[in-house]
Amino acid sequence: MREIKKGVVPMKGSEVEEHTNKVYDSLEEYAKREGLDFVRYKTVAVGYLDITEEYQKGPVSQNFINKLKIAWNTGGVLASLGYHECEFCEGKNKATSGSEKMLRDEVNKIEYRFPQMIFHYIEEHGYQPPEDFVLFVMGLDKGIIK
C-alpha cells in the first residue's frame, strides 16, 4: 500500500480481497479447531479504483444504479477500511468516503465487497462494474438483499 497524504492509505481491490481472505483463513482455522461448520465464500472486490491502475469504463444503466442504492441502504454497512478521497477528482471538492458494503451470492458462494465511492466512480468517472456483479445486483429482490 502507498500513503497518499496525512496518513490516508487507500486499499486497492486486490488488497481488500487479500485482507478479507486472511480474516477468513483465521475464522476457518478456528471453526475447524472447535468442530464448527464454516462456509467459505470467494471474495470479489468491486469498485476500489486506484489512480495507478486502469479500470473498465462504459455505460451503466440507471436501473442498476437504483438497485445498487437500494442494496446499499438495506441492512448494515461494514466498518470502514479507512478514509478514502477520490484520486481522480482535481481541486478542493474531492469526493470522500470510508464505508464499505458486502453482498453475498449464496448460490455461487461469492461475497462482493464494494465501497460507497462506487456511486461516485460510476456517475462522475464512467466506471463500469464487472458484468457478473451487475447481473447479480440486477437479480436481487428487495426482500433478499443481505
TORROMI-368900 format. One record per residue (C-alpha): x, y, z. Coordinates in pm, whole numbers, plus 32768, in hexadecimal, padded with zeros to 4 digits. Layout:
BEGIN
<tiza><xx>X</xx><yy>Y</yy><zz>Z</zz></tiza>
...
This chain:
BEGIN
<tiza><xx>8000</xx><yy>8000</yy><zz>8000</zz></tiza>
<tiza><xx>806B</xx><yy>8166</yy><zz>7FCE</zz></tiza>
<tiza><xx>8031</xx><yy>829D</yy><zz>8098</zz></tiza>
<tiza><xx>7F74</xx><yy>83B0</yy><zz>7FE4</zz></tiza>
<tiza><xx>7F6E</xx><yy>84C5</yy><zz>80E9</zz></tiza>
<tiza><xx>7F3F</xx><yy>8503</yy><zz>825D</zz></tiza>
<tiza><xx>7F4E</xx><yy>8391</yy><zz>82B3</zz></tiza>
<tiza><xx>7E38</xx><yy>8334</yy><zz>81BF</zz></tiza>
<tiza><xx>7E80</xx><yy>81DF</yy><zz>812A</zz></tiza>
<tiza><xx>7D77</xx><yy>816F</yy><zz>802E</zz></tiza>
<tiza><xx>7D5D</xx><yy>7FFF</yy><zz>7FD9</zz></tiza>
<tiza><xx>7D5A</xx><yy>7F6F</yy><zz>7E7D</zz></tiza>
<tiza><xx>7C5B</xx><yy>7E63</yy><zz>7E2A</zz></tiza>
<tiza><xx>7D66</xx><yy>7D56</yy><zz>7E36</zz></tiza>
<tiza><xx>7DCC</xx><yy>7DCC</yy><zz>7F92</zz></tiza>
<tiza><xx>7C62</xx><yy>7DBF</yy><zz>800A</zz></tiza>
<tiza><xx>7C47</xx><yy>7C59</yy><zz>7F8A</zz></tiza>
<tiza><xx>7D94</xx><yy>7BF7</yy><zz>8029</zz></tiza>
<tiza><xx>7D35</xx><yy>7C92</yy><zz>8178</zz></tiza>
<tiza><xx>7BE0</xx><yy>7BE8</yy><zz>8177</zz></tiza>
<tiza><xx>7C78</xx><yy>7A98</yy><zz>811D</zz></tiza>
<tiza><xx>7D69</xx><yy>7AB1</yy><zz>8244</zz></tiza>
<tiza><xx>7C45</xx><yy>7AF4</yy><zz>832D</zz></tiza>
<tiza><xx>7B85</xx><yy>79CC</yy><zz>829E</zz></tiza>
<tiza><xx>7CB8</xx><yy>78EC</yy><zz>82B9</zz></tiza>
<tiza><xx>7CBF</xx><yy>7935</yy><zz>842F</zz></tiza>
<tiza><xx>7B4A</xx><yy>78FE</yy><zz>8455</zz></tiza>
<tiza><xx>7B5A</xx><yy>77B8</yy><zz>8394</zz></tiza>
<tiza><xx>7C7C</xx><yy>773D</yy><zz>8469</zz></tiza>
<tiza><xx>7BBC</xx><yy>7792</yy><zz>85A6</zz></tiza>
<tiza><xx>7A7F</xx><yy>76E7</yy><zz>8526</zz></tiza>
<tiza><xx>7B3F</xx><yy>75A7</yy><zz>84D5</zz></tiza>
<tiza><xx>7BEA</xx><yy>75AA</yy><zz>8628</zz></tiza>
<tiza><xx>7A9A</xx><yy>75D4</yy><zz>86D8</zz></tiza>
<tiza><xx>79E1</xx><yy>74DC</yy><zz>85F8</zz></tiza>
<tiza><xx>7900</xx><yy>75E8</yy><zz>8565</zz></tiza>
<tiza><xx>7876</xx><yy>75FF</yy><zz>8404</zz></tiza>
<tiza><xx>7912</xx><yy>770B</yy><zz>832C</zz></tiza>
<tiza><xx>78A5</xx><yy>7776</yy><zz>81CF</zz></tiza>
<tiza><xx>79B7</xx><yy>781E</yy><zz>8107</zz></tiza>
<tiza><xx>7958</xx><yy>7927</yy><zz>800A</zz></tiza>
<tiza><xx>7A34</xx><yy>79A9</yy><zz>7EF3</zz></tiza>
<tiza><xx>7A6E</xx><yy>7B1A</yy><zz>7F35</zz></tiza>
<tiza><xx>7A4C</xx><yy>7C00</yy><zz>7E09</zz></tiza>
<tiza><xx>7A9B</xx><yy>7D71</yy><zz>7E3D</zz></tiza>
<tiza><xx>79E0</xx><yy>7E58</yy><zz>7D4F</zz></tiza>
<tiza><xx>7A10</xx><yy>7FCD</yy><zz>7D24</zz></tiza>
<tiza><xx>7B54</xx><yy>8001</yy><zz>7DE1</zz></tiza>
<tiza><xx>7BEE</xx><yy>80E4</yy><zz>7CDC</zz></tiza>
<tiza><xx>7D55</xx><yy>8151</yy><zz>7CEE</zz></tiza>
<tiza><xx>7DFD</xx><yy>825D</yy><zz>7C20</zz></tiza>
<tiza><xx>7F22</xx><yy>8175</yy><zz>7BD4</zz></tiza>
<tiza><xx>7E42</xx><yy>8071</yy><zz>7B2C</zz></tiza>
<tiza><xx>7D60</xx><yy>807F</yy><zz>79FC</zz></tiza>
<tiza><xx>7BF2</xx><yy>8030</yy><zz>7A2E</zz></tiza>
<tiza><xx>7AD0</xx><yy>7FCA</yy><zz>7951</zz></tiza>
<tiza><xx>7A09</xx><yy>80EF</yy><zz>78CA</zz></tiza>
<tiza><xx>78B9</xx><yy>80E1</yy><zz>7821</zz></tiza>
<tiza><xx>7744</xx><yy>8116</yy><zz>7841</zz></tiza>
<tiza><xx>7690</xx><yy>80AE</yy><zz>797D</zz></tiza>
<tiza><xx>7515</xx><yy>80A8</yy><zz>7988</zz></tiza>
<tiza><xx>7459</xx><yy>8186</yy><zz>7A7A</zz></tiza>
<tiza><xx>7394</xx><yy>804F</yy><zz>7ADC</zz></tiza>
<tiza><xx>74D8</xx><yy>7FAB</yy><zz>7B53</zz></tiza>
<tiza><xx>753C</xx><yy>80E3</yy><zz>7C17</zz></tiza>
<tiza><xx>73E3</xx><yy>80F0</yy><zz>7CB8</zz></tiza>
<tiza><xx>73F3</xx><yy>7F80</yy><zz>7D1D</zz></tiza>
<tiza><xx>7554</xx><yy>7FAB</yy><zz>7DA4</zz></tiza>
<tiza><xx>74DE</xx><yy>80D5</yy><zz>7E74</zz></tiza>
<tiza><xx>73C1</xx><yy>8002</yy><zz>7F00</zz></tiza>
<tiza><xx>74BF</xx><yy>7EF4</yy><zz>7F58</zz></tiza>
<tiza><xx>75A1</xx><yy>7FF8</yy><zz>7FFA</zz></tiza>
<tiza><xx>7483</xx><yy>807D</yy><zz>80CE</zz></tiza>
<tiza><xx>7403</xx><yy>7F24</yy><zz>8133</zz></tiza>
<tiza><xx>749E</xx><yy>7E7D</yy><zz>8260</zz></tiza>
<tiza><xx>75E2</xx><yy>7EE6</yy><zz>8301</zz></tiza>
<tiza><xx>771A</xx><yy>7F83</yy><zz>8273</zz></tiza>
<tiza><xx>7869</xx><yy>7EE7</yy><zz>82CA</zz></tiza>
<tiza><xx>7967</xx><yy>7F9C</yy><zz>839C</zz></tiza>
<tiza><xx>7A4C</xx><yy>807D</yy><zz>82DC</zz></tiza>
<tiza><xx>7B98</xx><yy>8001</yy><zz>8258</zz></tiza>
<tiza><xx>7C10</xx><yy>8167</yy><zz>8263</zz></tiza>
<tiza><xx>7BB7</xx><yy>82BD</yy><zz>81E1</zz></tiza>
<tiza><xx>7BD5</xx><yy>82E8</yy><zz>8068</zz></tiza>
<tiza><xx>7BE6</xx><yy>841F</yy><zz>7F92</zz></tiza>
<tiza><xx>7BA7</xx><yy>8406</yy><zz>7E1B</zz></tiza>
<tiza><xx>7CF6</xx><yy>8405</yy><zz>7D6D</zz></tiza>
<tiza><xx>7C5A</xx><yy>845E</yy><zz>7C1C</zz></tiza>
<tiza><xx>7BB2</xx><yy>85A4</yy><zz>7C86</zz></tiza>
<tiza><xx>7C7E</xx><yy>86DF</yy><zz>7C72</zz></tiza>
<tiza><xx>7C55</xx><yy>8810</yy><zz>7D4D</zz></tiza>
<tiza><xx>7BCF</xx><yy>8840</yy><zz>7EA9</zz></tiza>
<tiza><xx>7A7D</xx><yy>8792</yy><zz>7E88</zz></tiza>
<tiza><xx>7AEF</xx><yy>8628</yy><zz>7E73</zz></tiza>
<tiza><xx>79F3</xx><yy>851A</yy><zz>7EC5</zz></tiza>
<tiza><xx>7A41</xx><yy>845B</yy><zz>8004</zz></tiza>
<tiza><xx>79C4</xx><yy>8326</yy><zz>80B8</zz></tiza>
<tiza><xx>7A3A</xx><yy>8212</yy><zz>8199</zz></tiza>
<tiza><xx>790E</xx><yy>8129</yy><zz>819D</zz></tiza>
<tiza><xx>78F9</xx><yy>7FD0</yy><zz>8104</zz></tiza>
<tiza><xx>77DA</xx><yy>7EE0</yy><zz>80B8</zz></tiza>
<tiza><xx>77D3</xx><yy>7D69</yy><zz>8089</zz></tiza>
<tiza><xx>76D8</xx><yy>7CA2</yy><zz>7FBC</zz></tiza>
<tiza><xx>76DD</xx><yy>7B27</yy><zz>7FB7</zz></tiza>
<tiza><xx>7683</xx><yy>7A51</yy><zz>7E8F</zz></tiza>
<tiza><xx>7611</xx><yy>791E</yy><zz>7F4F</zz></tiza>
<tiza><xx>75ED</xx><yy>7849</yy><zz>7E15</zz></tiza>
<tiza><xx>7750</xx><yy>787A</yy><zz>7D94</zz></tiza>
<tiza><xx>77F1</xx><yy>78B7</yy><zz>7EE9</zz></tiza>
<tiza><xx>7877</xx><yy>7A0C</yy><zz>7E85</zz></tiza>
<tiza><xx>7894</xx><yy>7B32</yy><zz>7F73</zz></tiza>
<tiza><xx>7896</xx><yy>7C7E</yy><zz>7EBB</zz></tiza>
<tiza><xx>7930</xx><yy>7DA3</yy><zz>7F78</zz></tiza>
<tiza><xx>7916</xx><yy>7F04</yy><zz>7EF8</zz></tiza>
<tiza><xx>7956</xx><yy>8061</yy><zz>7F82</zz></tiza>
<tiza><xx>7854</xx><yy>8175</yy><zz>7F93</zz></tiza>
<tiza><xx>7935</xx><yy>822C</yy><zz>7E9B</zz></tiza>
<tiza><xx>78BA</xx><yy>813E</yy><zz>7D8A</zz></tiza>
<tiza><xx>7796</xx><yy>822A</yy><zz>7D4D</zz></tiza>
<tiza><xx>787F</xx><yy>8350</yy><zz>7D1A</zz></tiza>
<tiza><xx>7963</xx><yy>8285</yy><zz>7C36</zz></tiza>
<tiza><xx>783E</xx><yy>8217</yy><zz>7B5E</zz></tiza>
<tiza><xx>7795</xx><yy>836A</yy><zz>7B47</zz></tiza>
<tiza><xx>78C6</xx><yy>844D</yy><zz>7B32</zz></tiza>
<tiza><xx>79DC</xx><yy>837A</yy><zz>7A9B</zz></tiza>
<tiza><xx>7924</xx><yy>8286</yy><zz>79B7</zz></tiza>
<tiza><xx>7980</xx><yy>814D</yy><zz>7A7C</zz></tiza>
<tiza><xx>78D1</xx><yy>8015</yy><zz>7A00</zz></tiza>
<tiza><xx>78C2</xx><yy>7EFF</yy><zz>7B04</zz></tiza>
<tiza><xx>7907</xx><yy>7D98</yy><zz>7A94</zz></tiza>
<tiza><xx>77E8</xx><yy>7CEE</yy><zz>79DE</zz></tiza>
<tiza><xx>77C8</xx><yy>7BD6</yy><zz>7AE1</zz></tiza>
<tiza><xx>7792</xx><yy>7CD9</yy><zz>7BF4</zz></tiza>
<tiza><xx>7698</xx><yy>7D9D</yy><zz>7B23</zz></tiza>
<tiza><xx>75D3</xx><yy>7C5F</yy><zz>7AD4</zz></tiza>
<tiza><xx>75D5</xx><yy>7BFA</yy><zz>7C43</zz></tiza>
<tiza><xx>7556</xx><yy>7D4D</yy><zz>7CB6</zz></tiza>
<tiza><xx>744C</xx><yy>7D58</yy><zz>7BA2</zz></tiza>
<tiza><xx>73CF</xx><yy>7C05</yy><zz>7C1C</zz></tiza>
<tiza><xx>73A5</xx><yy>7C74</yy><zz>7D84</zz></tiza>
<tiza><xx>724B</xx><yy>7C9A</yy><zz>7E13</zz></tiza>
<tiza><xx>7220</xx><yy>7DA0</yy><zz>7F21</zz></tiza>
<tiza><xx>71B8</xx><yy>7C95</yy><zz>801A</zz></tiza>
<tiza><xx>72F0</xx><yy>7BBD</yy><zz>7FED</zz></tiza>
<tiza><xx>7401</xx><yy>7CC2</yy><zz>7FF0</zz></tiza>
<tiza><xx>74F6</xx><yy>7C72</yy><zz>8107</zz></tiza>
